[in-house]
Amino acid sequence: MNPVVPGSLANHHYFDRDVGSMAVKLLPSEYFVTTTDTVLTTVLGSCVSACILDTDNGVAGMNHFMLPEEGDSDRRDAAESMRYGAYAMEVLIRELIRSGARRERLQAKVFGGAAVLANMTTLNIGDRNADFVLRYLKAERISIAAQDLRGQHARRVCFIPASGKAVVRKLRGQNDVQAIQREEGELLRMALPRPALDLRKSNGPAGESPLSARSKGSW
């Protein structure tokens, strides 16, 4: 059994006032597995997160990946590989089982894959991530209890293992959108070959007005 990937385990613990509980915030290329009621949160643009739960014993986990698997994975180290869906899903499922989950009881909820990066529509990163996670879970025979994929808006996802519920807020505020565009744009610039990506014009849709309201849903 492979060791835990260095640098890929989320370590930002905090008290989340929205849910009144201790939580762990996942950044891109991270995952976390819990056997307690610790809430798992992340913010997604074109990235995707899988929230997976053993419905009997409550072992739960989340990941956050940037791209589906592609290219020569043999040339990447383990930490770099966590950017990619195939490796991120493998690590998450392996660590769930290591923590006491049973594969046949796993149930997934998947989120993200929005089209948030301007002038990058030809890459279809959000759609490719969304397609990948659905294909992967089908191939692994892990049931999908809920999904909120694609669309135009970034999301804040809050996964609550105690109830199995995921609360999702669509982020429409200009500051939120621009922050996600900057972060994901820089990460993708490092991850993708130079000819595939030119972020110099990816500064968001022109004329976007600031909106403070956020829509909220539960799955």
JOUR-V302458 format. One record per backbone hydrogen bond with DSSP energy under -0.5 kcal/mol. CO is the residue of the C=O (numbers start at 1). NH is the residue of the N-H. If there is no record, write none. Layout:
co;nh
CO;NH
CO;NH
This chain:
co;nh
5;8
8;10
8;31
11;13
12;25
14;16
14;23
15;17
16;20
16;21
21;16
22;39
23;14
24;26
24;41
25;12
26;43
27;30
30;64
31;10
32;62
34;60
39;24
40;159
41;26
42;157
44;155
45;114
47;113
48;65
49;51
49;111
50;52
50;63
51;109
52;61
53;55
53;107
54;58
59;54
60;34
61;52
62;32
64;29
65;48
67;85
71;73
72;75
73;76
77;81
78;82
79;82
80;83
81;84
83;66
83;67
84;88
85;89
86;90
87;91
88;92
89;93
90;94
91;95
92;96
93;97
94;98
95;99
96;101
97;100
102;105
103;106
105;55
106;143
107;53
108;145
108;146
109;51
110;148
111;49
112;150
114;116
116;118
117;120
120;123
120;124
124;128
125;129
126;130
127;131
128;132
129;133
130;134
131;135
132;136
133;137
134;138
135;139
136;140
137;142
138;141
141;143
143;108
143;145
146;110
148;112
151;115
154;171
155;44
155;157
156;169
157;42
158;160
158;167
159;40
159;161
160;163
160;164
160;165
165;160
166;168
166;219
167;158
168;217
169;156
170;172
170;215
171;154
172;211
173;177
174;178
175;179
176;180
177;181
178;182
179;183
180;184
181;185
182;186
183;187
184;188
185;189
186;190
187;191
188;192
193;196
193;197
194;197
198;201
199;202
201;203
205;208
215;170
217;168
